Amino acid sequence: MPSEPLSIDTRGLLCPLPVIQSRRALEGMPTGAILEVLCGDAISACDVEVWATHHGYRVMTWDTQDAALRLTIGRQSITQDFNHSPRTTERR
């Protein structure tokens, strides 16, 4: 597992480009790696979060950094729990 997450900056990009760039980055990463995605608006961040969760990635954090919304997404193994969302407190 890399010591630092891979980071992509999608600020200024319109849908669906933040999702496409996130998908391309995650597909090339090993299991256990972490991707940091910087989005310029809430709609792009929500799109990335929904896509990642739907495709079995774990959205680990959602916060702000340098006037951007920052998501960290973990690439997990197929046996890990895919139903985690940082926005809910109960397990699905």
TIPA-733444 format. One record per residue (C-alpha): x, y, z; residue number from 1; chain; residue in one letter. Coordinates in steps of 0.1 Angstrom, whole numbers, plus 5000, padded with zeros to 4 digits. Layout:
# TIPA-733444
{c1: X; c2: Y; c3: Z; num: NUM; chaine: A; residu: A} $
...
//
This chain:
# TIPA-733444
{c1: 5000; c2: 5000; c3: 5000; num: 1; chaine: A; residu: M} $
{c1: 5014; c2: 5034; c3: 4991; num: 2; chaine: A; residu: P} $
{c1: 5024; c2: 5057; c3: 5019; num: 3; chaine: A; residu: S} $
{c1: 5007; c2: 5087; c3: 5003; num: 4; chaine: A; residu: E} $
{c1: 4974; c2: 5086; c3: 4985; num: 5; chaine: A; residu: P} $
{c1: 4973; c2: 5093; c3: 4948; num: 6; chaine: A; residu: L} $
{c1: 4957; c2: 5127; c3: 4942; num: 7; chaine: A; residu: S} $
{c1: 4937; c2: 5140; c3: 4913; num: 8; chaine: A; residu: I} $
{c1: 4924; c2: 5175; c3: 4909; num: 9; chaine: A; residu: D} $
{c1: 4891; c2: 5177; c3: 4890; num: 10; chaine: A; residu: T} $
{c1: 4883; c2: 5213; c3: 4900; num: 11; chaine: A; residu: R} $
{c1: 4869; c2: 5232; c3: 4870; num: 12; chaine: A; residu: G} $
{c1: 4858; c2: 5200; c3: 4852; num: 13; chaine: A; residu: L} $
{c1: 4821; c2: 5194; c3: 4844; num: 14; chaine: A; residu: L} $
{c1: 4802; c2: 5161; c3: 4847; num: 15; chaine: A; residu: C} $
{c1: 4810; c2: 5134; c3: 4838; num: 16; chaine: A; residu: P} $
{c1: 4848; c2: 5142; c3: 4837; num: 17; chaine: A; residu: L} $
{c1: 4854; c2: 5140; c3: 4875; num: 18; chaine: A; residu: P} $
{c1: 4838; c2: 5105; c3: 4876; num: 19; chaine: A; residu: V} $
{c1: 4857; c2: 5094; c3: 4845; num: 20; chaine: A; residu: I} $
{c1: 4891; c2: 5106; c3: 4859; num: 21; chaine: A; residu: Q} $
{c1: 4883; c2: 5089; c3: 4893; num: 22; chaine: A; residu: S} $
{c1: 4874; c2: 5057; c3: 4876; num: 23; chaine: A; residu: R} $
{c1: 4906; c2: 5056; c3: 4855; num: 24; chaine: A; residu: R} $
{c1: 4928; c2: 5063; c3: 4885; num: 25; chaine: A; residu: A} $
{c1: 4911; c2: 5037; c3: 4907; num: 26; chaine: A; residu: L} $
{c1: 4912; c2: 5010; c3: 4880; num: 27; chaine: A; residu: E} $
{c1: 4950; c2: 5013; c3: 4879; num: 28; chaine: A; residu: G} $
{c1: 4955; c2: 5012; c3: 4917; num: 29; chaine: A; residu: M} $
{c1: 4963; c2: 4981; c3: 4938; num: 30; chaine: A; residu: P} $
{c1: 4939; c2: 4968; c3: 4965; num: 31; chaine: A; residu: T} $
{c1: 4943; c2: 4988; c3: 4997; num: 32; chaine: A; residu: G} $
{c1: 4955; c2: 5020; c3: 4979; num: 33; chaine: A; residu: A} $
{c1: 4938; c2: 5054; c3: 4985; num: 34; chaine: A; residu: I} $
{c1: 4927; c2: 5080; c3: 4960; num: 35; chaine: A; residu: L} $
{c1: 4922; c2: 5116; c3: 4969; num: 36; chaine: A; residu: E} $
{c1: 4898; c2: 5135; c3: 4946; num: 37; chaine: A; residu: V} $
{c1: 4896; c2: 5173; c3: 4947; num: 38; chaine: A; residu: L} $
{c1: 4863; c2: 5186; c3: 4933; num: 39; chaine: A; residu: C} $
{c1: 4853; c2: 5222; c3: 4927; num: 40; chaine: A; residu: G} $
{c1: 4816; c2: 5219; c3: 4936; num: 41; chaine: A; residu: D} $
{c1: 4793; c2: 5197; c3: 4956; num: 42; chaine: A; residu: A} $
{c1: 4775; c2: 5182; c3: 4925; num: 43; chaine: A; residu: I} $
{c1: 4808; c2: 5168; c3: 4912; num: 44; chaine: A; residu: S} $
{c1: 4818; c2: 5155; c3: 4946; num: 45; chaine: A; residu: A} $
{c1: 4783; c2: 5138; c3: 4950; num: 46; chaine: A; residu: C} $
{c1: 4786; c2: 5123; c3: 4915; num: 47; chaine: A; residu: D} $
{c1: 4821; c2: 5108; c3: 4924; num: 48; chaine: A; residu: V} $
{c1: 4808; c2: 5095; c3: 4958; num: 49; chaine: A; residu: E} $
{c1: 4777; c2: 5078; c3: 4943; num: 50; chaine: A; residu: V} $
{c1: 4797; c2: 5063; c3: 4915; num: 51; chaine: A; residu: W} $
{c1: 4825; c2: 5050; c3: 4938; num: 52; chaine: A; residu: A} $
{c1: 4800; c2: 5035; c3: 4963; num: 53; chaine: A; residu: T} $
{c1: 4779; c2: 5019; c3: 4936; num: 54; chaine: A; residu: H} $
{c1: 4811; c2: 5003; c3: 4921; num: 55; chaine: A; residu: H} $
{c1: 4823; c2: 4988; c3: 4954; num: 56; chaine: A; residu: G} $
{c1: 4849; c2: 5014; c3: 4965; num: 57; chaine: A; residu: Y} $
{c1: 4849; c2: 5028; c3: 5000; num: 58; chaine: A; residu: R} $
{c1: 4845; c2: 5066; c3: 5004; num: 59; chaine: A; residu: V} $
{c1: 4865; c2: 5071; c3: 5035; num: 60; chaine: A; residu: M} $
{c1: 4863; c2: 5109; c3: 5040; num: 61; chaine: A; residu: T} $
{c1: 4845; c2: 5139; c3: 5026; num: 62; chaine: A; residu: W} $
{c1: 4859; c2: 5174; c3: 5037; num: 63; chaine: A; residu: D} $
{c1: 4871; c2: 5207; c3: 5024; num: 64; chaine: A; residu: T} $
{c1: 4907; c2: 5216; c3: 5015; num: 65; chaine: A; residu: Q} $
{c1: 4920; c2: 5247; c3: 4997; num: 66; chaine: A; residu: D} $
{c1: 4885; c2: 5258; c3: 4987; num: 67; chaine: A; residu: A} $
{c1: 4877; c2: 5224; c3: 4972; num: 68; chaine: A; residu: A} $
{c1: 4857; c2: 5194; c3: 4983; num: 69; chaine: A; residu: L} $
{c1: 4881; c2: 5165; c3: 4990; num: 70; chaine: A; residu: R} $
{c1: 4871; c2: 5129; c3: 4990; num: 71; chaine: A; residu: L} $
{c1: 4893; c2: 5100; c3: 4998; num: 72; chaine: A; residu: T} $
{c1: 4884; c2: 5067; c3: 4983; num: 73; chaine: A; residu: I} $
{c1: 4898; c2: 5033; c3: 4992; num: 74; chaine: A; residu: G} $
{c1: 4903; c2: 5005; c3: 4967; num: 75; chaine: A; residu: R} $
{c1: 4892; c2: 4975; c3: 4987; num: 76; chaine: A; residu: Q} $
{c1: 4893; c2: 4938; c3: 4981; num: 77; chaine: A; residu: S} $
{c1: 4861; c2: 4920; c3: 4969; num: 78; chaine: A; residu: I} $
{c1: 4856; c2: 4904; c3: 5003; num: 79; chaine: A; residu: T} $
{c1: 4855; c2: 4937; c3: 5022; num: 80; chaine: A; residu: Q} $
{c1: 4822; c2: 4955; c3: 5032; num: 81; chaine: A; residu: D} $
{c1: 4811; c2: 4976; c3: 5002; num: 82; chaine: A; residu: F} $
{c1: 4781; c2: 4992; c3: 5021; num: 83; chaine: A; residu: N} $
{c1: 4800; c2: 5018; c3: 5041; num: 84; chaine: A; residu: H} $
{c1: 4792; c2: 5054; c3: 5037; num: 85; chaine: A; residu: S} $
{c1: 4808; c2: 5082; c3: 5057; num: 86; chaine: A; residu: P} $
{c1: 4775; c2: 5101; c3: 5057; num: 87; chaine: A; residu: R} $
{c1: 4755; c2: 5074; c3: 5077; num: 88; chaine: A; residu: T} $
{c1: 4761; c2: 5060; c3: 5111; num: 89; chaine: A; residu: T} $
{c1: 4742; c2: 5028; c3: 5107; num: 90; chaine: A; residu: E} $
{c1: 4752; c2: 4997; c3: 5088; num: 91; chaine: A; residu: R} $
{c1: 4731; c2: 4987; c3: 5058; num: 92; chaine: A; residu: R} $
//
